[in-house]
Amino acid sequence: MDKRIRTEQNVITMPDFRAQNPYGILSQVEAYWDALREGDVLPKRSQVDPRGIERALEYAFILERVTSGVARMRLAGSHLHDLMGMEVRGMTLTSLFEDGAQSRIAGLLEEVFQTPATAEIWMRRPQGAEGRMLLLPLRSDLGDVSRILGCMICPDAGDSAGQRFDLGSVTLRAVGSCPAPAPQPAPQGFAEPSAPFEAAPADPKRPPYLRLVKNDNG
């Protein structure tokens, strides 16, 4: 397997996902995001190429800021669908959490967008299943920081589908404090299609995928 991180058409090969460390995929997604950065300049949403995070697609999602403290799922991998027991596209990030945690999540989103900063979140469900989430800020094509590349993993969810999460500890890092690799020229990545594609039926054997959410904001 190719262990290198390389930039070619914004496809950056990530290290293998190791089953004994399921949370390692978070670091791999962050490494991809880091490789797209140019110093403190955040990557654009259009630079994110799903081929570059192929091993993480089922855990990945894209958020779009709607208003202060509110961000909706535009794209979401199959793991999130399975965790919540429902379609999550169009849902707000706060709706994945218990009522008592939602104001903290709203504030955290604003920290990520406004600072900008990365965030790693530790979560727990009432029946004990633990999970982690990574939030990485992105620019829109207009240049404003209003998108997030996210990754969410709950490896031992079991039969807890549909249960919301409580918020544990959070690690925030301002982007200026996150070392970035030397800038490398790379052509523009993919843009979202103008119409939603058909969602695949629930199937435990289906390959990883992302789902599109279409709205008028682009």
C-alpha positions as CSV (number, residue, x, y, z in Angstrom):
1,M,0.0,0.0,0.0
2,D,1.1,3.5,-0.7
3,K,2.0,5.2,2.6
4,R,2.8,8.6,1.2
5,I,0.8,11.8,1.2
6,R,1.0,13.3,-2.2
7,T,-0.8,16.1,-4.0
8,E,-2.1,15.3,-7.5
9,Q,-5.4,16.7,-8.7
10,N,-6.0,17.2,-4.9
11,V,-5.9,13.5,-4.4
12,I,-3.7,12.9,-1.4
13,T,-3.0,9.2,-0.5
14,M,-3.6,8.5,3.2
15,P,-2.1,5.7,5.3
16,D,-4.0,2.5,5.8
17,F,-6.9,2.5,8.2
18,R,-5.8,0.2,11.1
19,A,-8.7,-1.7,12.7
20,Q,-7.0,-1.7,16.1
21,N,-7.1,2.1,16.1
22,P,-10.4,3.2,14.6
23,Y,-9.9,6.7,15.7
24,G,-6.8,6.9,13.5
25,I,-9.0,7.8,10.6
26,L,-9.5,11.2,12.2
27,S,-5.8,11.9,12.0
28,Q,-5.8,10.8,8.4
29,V,-8.6,13.2,7.4
30,E,-6.8,16.0,9.3
31,A,-3.6,15.2,7.4
32,Y,-5.5,15.5,4.1
33,W,-6.9,18.9,5.1
34,D,-3.4,20.0,6.2
35,A,-2.0,19.1,2.9
36,L,-4.5,21.3,1.1
37,R,-3.6,24.3,3.2
38,E,-1.2,27.0,2.3
39,G,0.1,28.4,5.5
40,D,-2.7,30.0,7.4
41,V,-4.9,30.1,4.3
42,L,-7.8,27.6,4.6
43,P,-8.6,25.2,1.8
44,K,-11.8,25.9,-0.2
45,R,-14.7,23.5,-0.1
46,S,-14.2,22.9,-3.9
47,Q,-10.7,21.7,-3.3
48,V,-11.9,18.7,-1.3
49,D,-11.8,15.7,-3.6
50,P,-13.5,12.5,-2.3
51,R,-10.8,10.4,-3.9
52,G,-8.4,11.9,-1.4
53,I,-10.3,10.6,1.6
54,E,-11.6,7.4,0.0
55,R,-11.0,5.3,3.1
56,A,-12.8,7.8,5.3
57,L,-15.9,8.6,3.2
58,E,-18.3,6.6,5.3
59,Y,-17.3,8.7,8.3
60,A,-17.0,12.1,6.6
61,F,-19.4,14.9,6.3
62,I,-19.6,18.5,5.0
63,L,-21.3,21.2,7.0
64,E,-22.6,24.6,5.8
65,R,-23.1,27.5,8.1
66,V,-26.6,28.8,8.0
67,T,-26.5,31.4,10.8
68,S,-24.7,31.9,14.1
69,G,-24.3,28.6,15.8
70,V,-26.2,26.7,13.1
71,A,-24.7,24.5,10.5
72,R,-26.5,21.9,8.3
73,M,-25.2,18.6,6.8
74,R,-24.8,19.0,3.1
75,L,-23.0,15.7,2.6
76,A,-22.9,12.8,5.0
77,G,-21.3,9.4,5.0
78,S,-23.1,6.1,5.7
79,H,-21.7,5.8,9.2
80,L,-23.7,8.9,10.3
81,H,-26.8,7.5,8.7
82,D,-26.4,4.2,10.6
83,L,-25.6,5.9,13.9
84,M,-28.8,8.0,13.9
85,G,-31.0,5.4,12.3
86,M,-32.2,8.0,9.8
87,E,-31.2,10.2,6.9
88,V,-29.0,13.0,8.3
89,R,-28.6,15.2,5.3
90,G,-30.2,18.6,6.0
91,M,-30.0,18.0,9.7
92,T,-28.2,20.5,11.9
93,L,-25.1,19.4,13.8
94,T,-26.7,20.3,17.1
95,S,-29.6,17.9,16.5
96,L,-27.1,15.0,16.9
97,F,-26.6,16.0,20.5
98,E,-28.7,16.0,23.7
99,D,-30.6,19.1,24.5
100,G,-28.2,20.1,27.3
101,A,-25.2,20.0,25.0
102,Q,-26.7,21.9,22.0
103,S,-25.8,25.4,23.2
104,R,-22.1,24.3,23.7
105,I,-22.1,22.8,20.2
106,A,-23.5,26.0,18.8
107,G,-20.8,28.0,20.5
108,L,-18.1,25.5,19.3
109,L,-19.2,25.9,15.7
110,E,-18.8,29.7,15.9
111,E,-15.3,29.2,17.4
112,V,-14.4,27.0,14.4
113,F,-15.8,29.4,11.8
114,Q,-14.8,32.7,13.4
115,T,-11.3,32.0,14.8
116,P,-10.9,29.9,12.6
117,A,-10.0,26.8,14.5
118,T,-10.0,23.0,14.4
119,A,-12.0,21.1,17.0
120,E,-11.9,17.5,18.2
121,I,-14.9,16.4,20.3
122,W,-15.2,13.4,22.6
123,M,-18.8,12.2,22.9
124,R,-20.8,9.6,24.7
125,R,-24.3,8.0,24.4
126,P,-26.5,7.3,27.4
127,Q,-25.9,3.5,27.1
128,G,-22.2,4.1,27.1
129,A,-21.0,4.0,23.5
130,E,-18.3,6.6,22.9
131,G,-17.3,8.5,19.8
132,R,-15.2,11.2,18.5
133,M,-15.7,14.0,16.0
134,L,-13.3,16.2,14.1
135,L,-14.3,19.6,12.6
136,L,-12.0,21.3,10.1
137,P,-12.9,24.8,8.7
138,L,-13.1,25.4,5.0
139,R,-13.7,28.5,2.8
140,S,-16.5,28.8,0.3
141,D,-15.7,29.8,-3.3
142,L,-16.5,33.4,-2.2
143,G,-13.7,33.2,0.3
144,D,-15.8,33.2,3.6
145,V,-15.2,30.6,6.2
146,S,-18.6,28.9,6.1
147,R,-18.0,25.2,5.5
148,I,-16.6,22.4,7.6
149,L,-15.0,19.1,6.6
150,G,-15.9,16.8,9.4
151,C,-15.3,13.2,10.5
152,M,-17.3,11.3,13.1
153,I,-16.6,7.8,14.5
154,C,-18.5,5.7,17.0
155,P,-17.0,2.3,16.7
156,D,-19.0,0.5,19.4
157,A,-22.5,1.9,18.7
158,G,-24.1,-1.6,18.8
159,D,-27.9,-1.3,18.9
160,S,-27.9,2.3,20.1
161,A,-29.0,3.7,16.7
162,G,-31.0,6.9,17.0
163,Q,-29.6,7.9,20.4
164,R,-28.2,11.4,20.6
165,F,-24.8,12.2,22.0
166,D,-23.7,14.0,25.2
167,L,-20.7,16.2,24.9
168,G,-17.5,15.4,26.7
169,S,-14.2,17.2,26.3
170,V,-13.2,19.4,23.4
171,T,-9.8,20.3,22.0
172,L,-9.7,23.6,20.0
173,R,-6.7,24.7,18.0
174,A,-6.5,28.0,16.2
175,V,-5.5,27.4,12.6
176,G,-2.4,29.6,13.0
177,S,-1.2,27.1,15.7
178,C,-1.6,24.1,13.3
179,P,1.6,23.6,11.3
180,A,0.9,23.3,7.6
181,P,3.0,21.7,4.9
182,A,4.8,23.8,2.3
183,P,2.3,25.0,-0.3
184,Q,2.1,22.8,-3.4
185,P,0.3,23.9,-6.6
186,A,-2.8,21.9,-7.2
187,P,-5.7,22.3,-9.7
188,Q,-9.2,22.9,-8.5
189,G,-11.0,19.9,-7.1
190,F,-14.6,18.9,-7.7
191,A,-17.7,21.0,-7.3
192,E,-20.9,19.8,-6.0
193,P,-23.4,18.7,-8.7
194,S,-26.4,21.0,-9.2
195,A,-28.9,18.2,-8.4
196,P,-29.0,15.5,-5.7
197,F,-28.1,12.0,-6.6
198,E,-30.2,9.0,-5.6
199,A,-29.6,7.7,-2.1
200,A,-28.7,4.1,-1.9
201,P,-31.0,1.7,0.1
202,A,-29.8,0.6,3.5
203,D,-27.4,-2.3,3.1
204,P,-24.7,-3.2,5.6
205,K,-22.5,-4.3,2.6
206,R,-22.8,-1.1,0.6
207,P,-19.6,0.8,-0.1
208,P,-18.8,4.1,1.6
209,Y,-20.5,7.1,0.1
210,L,-21.4,10.7,0.7
211,R,-24.9,12.1,0.1
212,L,-25.6,15.5,-1.4
213,V,-27.9,18.1,0.2
214,K,-29.1,20.8,-2.3
215,N,-30.2,24.2,-1.2
216,D,-30.4,27.6,-2.8
217,N,-27.3,28.9,-1.1
218,G,-25.0,26.8,-3.2
